[in-house]
Amino acid sequence: MIITAFGKRVKELRISKNLSQEKLGHRVELSFNQIGRIERGEINTSISTQYSISVALEISFAELMNFDIPGHLQELKFKA
């Protein structure tokens, strides 16, 4: 769930910056295939890769990580 939400955030920001997957991949030193897999939530990325993505998108790490995780608040209510 979090991997998918993160991937959607990367894609949203990449598009808002008018970058192709290939261009972002070049900036992060990953293949465009790997960027696509991240955006589709198929793979989990390391924190260092996440940071590199934020640098490549010219945003803060906090801005990159600013996304909602569907069902997260409901899960916390049930656990409390």
C-alpha positions in Angstrom: 0.0 0.0 0.0 2.7 2.5 0.9 4.9 1.5 -2.0 2.0 2.2 -4.4 1.2 5.5 -2.8 4.9 6.5 -3.0 5.0 5.5 -6.7 1.9 7.6 -7.5 3.6 10.6 -5.8 6.8 10.2 -7.8 4.8 10.0 -11.0 2.7 13.0 -10.1 5.8 15.1 -9.3 7.7 13.9 -12.4 4.8 14.9 -14.6 4.4 18.2 -12.9 8.1 18.9 -13.7 7.6 17.9 -17.3 10.1 15.0 -17.0 10.0 11.7 -18.9 10.8 8.5 -17.0 14.0 8.4 -19.0 15.1 11.9 -18.0 14.3 11.3 -14.3 16.1 8.0 -14.5 19.2 9.7 -16.0 19.2 12.2 -13.1 18.8 9.5 -10.5 21.2 7.1 -12.3 18.5 4.4 -12.8 17.0 3.0 -16.0 13.6 4.4 -17.1 12.3 0.8 -16.6 13.3 1.1 -12.9 11.5 4.4 -12.6 8.4 2.9 -14.2 8.5 0.0 -11.7 8.8 2.5 -8.8 5.9 4.5 -10.1 3.7 1.4 -10.5 4.6 0.3 -6.9 6.2 -2.9 -8.1 9.4 -2.4 -6.1 10.4 -0.9 -2.8 13.2 1.7 -3.0 15.9 2.5 -0.5 15.9 5.7 1.4 19.0 6.8 -0.5 17.2 6.3 -3.8 14.2 8.2 -2.5 16.5 11.0 -1.5 18.1 11.0 -5.0 14.6 11.2 -6.5 13.8 14.3 -4.5 17.1 15.9 -5.5 16.5 15.0 -9.2 13.0 16.6 -8.9 14.5 19.6 -7.2 12.2 19.3 -4.2 12.7 18.6 -0.5 12.7 15.1 0.7 9.7 16.1 2.9 7.8 17.2 -0.1 8.4 13.9 -1.9 7.2 12.0 1.1 4.0 14.2 1.5 1.4 11.8 0.4 -1.6 9.9 1.9 -1.7 6.2 2.4 -5.2 5.0 1.8 -6.8 3.4 4.8 -3.9 4.5 7.1 -5.9 6.5 9.6 -8.6 3.9 9.8 -5.9 1.2 10.6 -4.6 3.4 13.4 -8.1 3.8 14.9 -8.6 0.0 15.0 -5.2 -0.6 16.6 -5.7 2.0 19.4 
